[in-house]
Each structure stands twice: as structure tokens, then as C-alpha cells.
């Protein structure tokens, strides 16, 4: 098993500082806007629990859909991989991604570690399979966001031309990402060799035992093994097509809690906005703050107040319901899954496919 790359301290420090500044600015906006907590609590108390229940179900099924995408690619390594254990593993990995700083940046290594440890698979091969699955899921999020953006622009006075440009541009971005993943191998190989060379003259002097693992031939074998597994995982076009379809369904389901959150407080928002804002909200994960600190909630609410015209208390209540379903509920289920996989009660673990 290989360790995941560690971000340089200076770069990490800058990103942490930026995250703190942005979070403080968002909290300041809430104070300046004089948000009435009592009005928000009143909206939450009057919320329709049926829509909250639908939001919870949609969030959980979305996670299971993305787990199914991972399962499809992991089956290229071992056809007997248990779908149930992959589901638990995906939820446990999601828990780690959500609560840890830099969790999303390290999402693939985290998931690969969970899967390889629990399913007794080779880490490098698992890493390549998880990379393929996460690439499909990420590209699906761009497609859903593009559809939502185009749909919203086509149904507003902004005009249809801009919507078409956005859709075409996002589709081009998806194609470009796939092309880079498939054909940018020379760049990745050269980058890996460069990083290994730096590691040999820095970390290798402090820990001599790692020098053989950073040798040029060892790095070349590792990169070649990664691409071999990646090719095997994506060789079957029917598998990729099924994975893409399931990932799209997962993203559509994951956008519904925001829509249901507004319905719960008696306001109907354009579904197109939900399709756009939920995938676009993933940009917030570029900041190294753990989830649940309020940055996503405040940012989403600010955008929705402008775009929907609803009052601040209605939007805030709807966004809190959305985040409860899409974040806190998922974290709770993921934490339970992580505990389930770690306690070692093998007689309680699912053993079937």
C-alpha cells in the first residue's frame, strides 16, 4: 500500500487561512443582514415533515447510487465484490470526506483505502478503479449543473442564447476532462517522476527506507500499474455507460432535497435552480474547511435570496432543511457505517453479493 501525497505545508497553510477568512466573511454577512433567528425557527417549526422525509430518502438513495457506480468499477478487479459491503464502505468514505479538512481533496485515496482494507483488494488497483468511478460521478455533476443552468436561462428573460452557450461549453469541459484522463498520461508520468526525485533528495534523506519506493523504476511500475487497472476498469463501454447513467440519477436525486426544503416551508422554487446550485456548491469543497461550519448554508442562501425573491427567513429555513438532509443525515449514516465496518463484528457483516 502506498501513502497518498501530502500537500506542502505552505500551500496548505494558505488554503486554511483563505478558508477561515471566507468563513468569517460569510458569518459577518449574516450579522450585517440582521437575520431574525426567531422568524427562521418559526418557519422550521411549521415545515411539512413529509417533504423532509422525501429529502432524507432522496439523499440516501443518491449516496447508494454513487456507491453502485464504485461497485461497477470494483467488479472489474473482483467479480465477487459484495455490493452491500461496497455500499457501507462508500458511506464510511463519504463520512470521512465530509468531516475532515481537505477531505474532498483526498476523497479518492480515502475511498480506495476503505475499499481495499475492507474488501481485501490491492490498494493501487483499487485506487485506479475508484479514480474511474469518481471521474464519472464528477462529470455527471457537470452535466446536471449545465442542464440546470441552461434550463434556468431558457426560462428567464436573460435569453436562450446564453443558455445554449453554457450547455455547449460545459459539455466541452466534460469531453476535455475525459480526454486528459485518458491521453494525458505522459504528463502524469513525468510529474510522478519529478515528485519522486524531489522525494528522494528530501524525505529520502530523513527516512532512508522510502528511497527504494521512490526509485525511478519503482515509480514507473506504479504508474504503469495504475493505468493498466484504469484501462481495465473502463475498457467495457457498457460498464461505463451504466455507471454514467446511475451517476446522473444519483445527482438528480441529490438535488431534490433543496427543492423539497422549499416545498416544506410552503414555497415553490424553480427545479432548474436546484439542478444548478447543488452540483455547483461542490466548489465550496475547494476550501479546506470541514463541512457543517455554515459556509455552504450562508453562500447558498445568499444566492437563493437573489434568484428566487423569497424572504430571508423562508430561504434560510429551506436551506437548513436541505443541509440537514444532504449533509448531517449523510454524515450520521456514514458515521454509523464507519463504526459498523471497524468494530470487527464479522458475524453481523453482510457476506453475500
C-alpha positions in Angstrom: 0.0 0.0 0.0 1.3 3.4 -0.9 0.7 6.6 1.0 -1.3 9.4 -0.5 0.6 12.6 -1.5 0.9 15.2 1.3 0.2 18.8 0.4 3.1 21.2 1.0 2.8 23.0 4.4 3.0 26.5 2.9 0.2 25.8 0.3 -1.9 24.1 3.0 -1.4 27.0 5.3 -2.6 29.5 2.7 -5.7 27.5 1.9 -6.5 27.1 5.6 -6.1 30.8 6.0 -8.3 31.5 3.0 -11.0 29.2 4.3 -11.0 30.9 7.7 -11.2 34.4 6.0 -14.1 33.3 3.7 -16.0 31.7 6.6 -15.6 34.8 8.8 -16.8 37.0 5.9 -19.9 34.8 5.5 -20.7 35.0 9.2 -20.2 38.7 9.0 -22.7 39.0 6.2 -25.3 37.2 8.4 -24.7 39.7 11.2 -24.9 42.7 8.9 -28.1 41.4 7.2 -29.7 41.3 10.7 -31.2 37.8 10.1 -34.0 37.2 12.5 -33.4 33.9 14.2 -36.9 33.8 15.6 -38.5 34.0 12.1 -36.3 31.2 10.8 -37.2 29.0 13.8 -40.9 29.7 13.2 -40.5 28.6 9.6 -38.7 25.4 10.7 -41.4 24.6 13.2 -44.1 25.0 10.6 -42.3 22.9 8.0 -44.1 20.0 6.4 -42.4 16.8 7.7 -43.5 14.8 4.6 -41.2 16.8 2.4 -38.3 16.5 4.9 -38.8 12.7 4.8 -38.6 12.8 1.0 -35.4 14.8 1.2 -33.9 12.3 3.5 -34.8 9.4 1.3 -33.5 11.2 -1.8 -30.2 12.0 -0.2 -29.6 8.4 1.0 -30.6 6.8 -2.3 -28.3 9.3 -4.1 -25.4 8.0 -2.0 -26.3 4.4 -2.7 -26.4 5.2 -6.4 -22.9 6.6 -6.3 -21.9 3.5 -4.3 -23.3 1.4 -7.1 -21.0 3.3 -9.6 -18.0 2.3 -7.4 -19.2 -1.2 -7.3 -19.4 -1.5 -11.1 -15.7 -0.5 -11.4 -14.6 -2.5 -8.4 -16.1 -5.6 -10.0 -13.5 -5.3 -12.8 -11.0 -6.2 -10.1 -13.0 -9.0 -8.5 -16.4 -10.1 -9.8 -17.3 -11.4 -6.3 -17.1 -8.0 -4.6 -20.1 -7.6 -2.3 -22.4 -4.8 -3.3 -23.6 -4.4 0.3 -20.1 -4.0 1.7 -19.2 -1.5 -1.1 -22.3 0.4 0.0 -21.2 0.5 3.6 -17.6 1.4 2.5 -18.8 4.2 0.3 -20.9 5.7 3.1 -17.9 5.4 5.5 -15.6 7.1 3.0 -18.2 9.8 2.5 -18.3 10.4 6.2 -14.5 11.0 6.2 -14.7 13.3 3.2 -17.4 15.4 4.8 -15.9 15.9 8.3 -12.2 16.2 7.6 -10.4 19.3 6.3 -9.1 18.5 2.8 -11.4 15.5 2.9 -12.8 16.2 -0.5 -9.3 16.7 -1.9 -8.3 13.3 -0.6 -11.6 11.7 -1.5 -10.2 9.1 -3.9 -7.4 7.9 -1.6 -9.8 7.7 1.4 -12.3 5.7 -0.6 -9.6 3.5 -2.0 -8.2 2.8 1.5 -11.6 1.9 2.9 -12.4 -0.4 0.0 -9.0 -2.1 -0.2 -8.9 -2.7 3.5 -12.4 -4.0 3.9 -12.6 -6.0 0.6 -9.0 -7.2 0.8 -8.1 -5.7 -2.6 -4.8 -4.3 -3.8 -4.6 -0.6 -2.9 -3.1 0.6 -6.2 -5.6 -1.3 -8.3 -8.5 -0.1 -6.1 -7.2 3.5 -6.4 -7.4 3.3 -10.2 -10.9 1.8 -10.1 -12.1 4.5 -7.6 -10.5 7.2 -9.8 -12.5 6.0 -12.7 -15.8 5.9 -10.7 -15.2 9.4 -9.2 -14.4 10.8 -12.6 -17.7 9.5 -13.9 -19.5 10.9 -10.9 -17.8 14.3 -11.3 -18.5 14.6 -15.0 -22.2 13.7 -14.2 -22.3 16.6 -11.8 -21.2 19.0 -14.6 -23.9 17.6 -16.9 -26.6 18.1 -14.3 -25.4 21.6 -13.5 -25.3 22.5 -17.2 -28.8 21.2 -17.7 -30.0 23.2 -14.7 -28.2 26.4 -15.8 -29.4 26.1 -19.4 -33.0 25.3 -18.3 -33.0 28.3 -15.9 -31.7 30.7 -18.5 -34.0 29.4 -21.2 -37.0 30.1 -18.9 -35.9 33.6 -17.8 -35.7 36.9 -19.7 -31.9 36.5 -19.9 -32.4 34.8 -23.2 -31.8 31.4 -24.8 -28.5 32.1 -26.5 -26.5 32.3 -23.2 -28.1 29.0 -22.0 -27.0 27.2 -25.2 -23.5 28.6 -24.8 -23.3 27.4 -21.2 -24.6 23.9 -22.1 -22.1 23.5 -25.1 -19.3 24.9 -23.0 -19.9 22.6 -20.1 -20.2 19.6 -22.5 -16.8 20.6 -24.0 -15.3 20.7 -20.5 -16.6 17.2 -19.8 -15.0 15.9 -23.0 -11.8 17.7 -22.2 -11.6 16.2 -18.7 -12.2 12.7 -20.1 -9.5 13.4 -22.8 -7.0 14.5 -20.2 -7.7 11.4 -18.0 -7.3 9.1 -21.0 -4.5 10.8 -23.0 -2.6 12.9 -20.5 -0.5 10.0 -19.4 2.8 11.4 -20.4 2.3 14.5 -18.3 1.2 12.4 -15.3 4.2 10.1 -15.7 6.7 13.0 -15.9 5.0 14.6 -12.9 5.3 11.4 -10.9 9.0 11.1 -11.7 9.6 14.7 -10.8 7.8 14.4 -7.4 9.7 11.1 -6.7 13.0 12.8 -7.5 12.2 15.6 -5.1 11.1 13.0 -2.5 14.4 11.1 -2.8 16.5 14.2 -2.0 14.3 15.4 0.8 12.3 12.7 2.5 14.7 10.0 1.4 17.5 11.6 3.4 15.3 11.6 6.6 13.8 8.2 6.1 16.2 6.0 4.0 13.7 3.1 3.9 11.5 5.0 1.5 14.2 5.6 -1.1 13.6 2.3 -2.9 9.9 3.0 -3.2 10.8 6.4 -4.8 13.3 5.0 -7.3 12.6 5.8 -10.9 11.9 2.2 -11.9 9.5 1.7 -9.0 7.6 4.9 -9.8 7.4 3.8 -13.5 6.0 0.4 -12.4 3.5 2.1 -10.1 2.2 4.5 -12.8 2.1 1.7 -15.4 0.1 -0.5 -13.0 -2.3 2.4 -12.3 -3.0 3.0 -16.0 -3.3 -0.8 -16.6 -6.0 -1.0 -13.9 -7.7 2.2 -15.1 -7.8 0.8 -18.6 -9.3 -2.5 -17.4 -11.9 -0.7 -15.3 -13.0 1.5 -18.3 -12.5 -1.0 -21.1 -16.1 -2.2 -21.1 -18.1 0.6 -22.6 -21.3 -0.9 -21.3 -20.0 -0.7 -17.7 -19.0 3.0 -18.3 -22.4 3.7 -19.8 -24.3 2.1 -16.9 -22.1 3.9 -14.4 -22.7 7.2 -16.1 -26.5 6.7 -16.1 -26.5 5.7 -12.4 -24.3 8.6 -11.5 -26.7 11.0 -13.3 -29.6 9.5 -11.4 -27.7 10.0 -8.2 -27.0 13.6 -8.9 -30.6 14.4 -9.8 -31.8 12.7 -6.6 -29.2 14.7 -4.6 -30.5 18.0 -6.0 -34.1 17.2 -4.8 -33.6 17.9 -1.1 -33.1 21.6 -1.8 -36.3 21.6 -3.8 -38.1 19.7 -1.1 -36.7 22.0 1.5 -38.5 24.9 -0.1 -41.7 22.9 -0.5 -41.6 22.1 3.2 -41.8 25.8 4.1 -44.6 26.4 1.6 -42.5 28.0 -1.3 -42.0 26.5 -4.8 -38.6 27.3 -6.2 -37.6 26.5 -9.9 -36.4 23.0 -10.1 -33.7 24.2 -12.5 -32.1 26.2 -9.7 -31.8 23.1 -7.6 -30.2 21.2 -10.5 -27.7 24.1 -10.9 -26.9 25.1 -7.4 -26.4 21.7 -5.7 -23.6 20.5 -8.1 -22.1 24.0 -8.3 -22.0 24.0 -4.5 -19.3 21.4 -4.8 -16.9 24.3 -5.5 -17.1 25.1 -1.8 -15.1 21.9 -1.1 -12.0 23.6 -2.6 -11.7 25.4 0.7 -10.1 23.4 3.4 -12.8 23.8 6.0 -14.8 20.8 7.3 -18.4 20.6 6.3 -21.1 21.8 8.7 -19.4 25.1 9.7 -22.1 27.1 7.9 -20.2 28.4 4.8 -22.3 26.3 2.3 -25.5 27.3 4.0 -24.8 31.0 4.0 -23.5 31.1 0.5 -26.4 29.0 -0.9 -29.0 31.1 1.0 -27.4 34.4 -0.3 -27.7 33.2 -3.9 -31.2 31.9 -3.5 -32.5 35.2 -1.9 -31.3 37.0 -5.0 -32.6 34.4 -7.6 -35.9 33.4 -6.0 -37.1 36.7 -4.5 -38.2 34.8 -1.3 -37.7 36.4 2.1 -34.6 35.7 4.0 -36.3 33.6 6.7 -38.0 31.4 4.2 -34.8 30.8 2.2 -32.7 30.2 5.4 -35.2 27.7 6.7 -35.4 25.9 3.4 -31.6 25.8 3.1 -31.2 24.5 6.7 -33.7 21.6 5.9 -31.7 20.9 2.7 -28.4 20.8 4.6 -29.9 18.6 7.3 -30.9 16.1 4.7 -27.9 16.3 2.4 -25.1 16.8 5.0 -25.9 16.0 8.6 -28.1 13.0 7.8 -25.5 11.6 5.4 -22.7 12.2 8.0 -24.8 10.4 10.6 -25.4 7.4 8.3 -21.8 7.4 7.1 -20.5 7.5 10.7 -22.7 4.6 11.6 -21.4 2.7 8.5 -17.8 3.5 9.5 -18.4 2.2 13.0 -20.1 -0.9 11.6 -17.0 -1.7 9.4 -14.5 -1.0 12.1 -15.9 -2.9 15.1 -14.9 -6.2 13.7 -18.2 -8.0 14.3 -17.8 -10.3 11.3 -21.0 -12.3 12.2 -23.0 -9.1 11.6 -21.3 -8.1 8.4 -23.1 -9.0 5.1 -21.3 -11.8 3.3 -23.3 -12.1 0.2 -23.0 -10.3 -3.1 
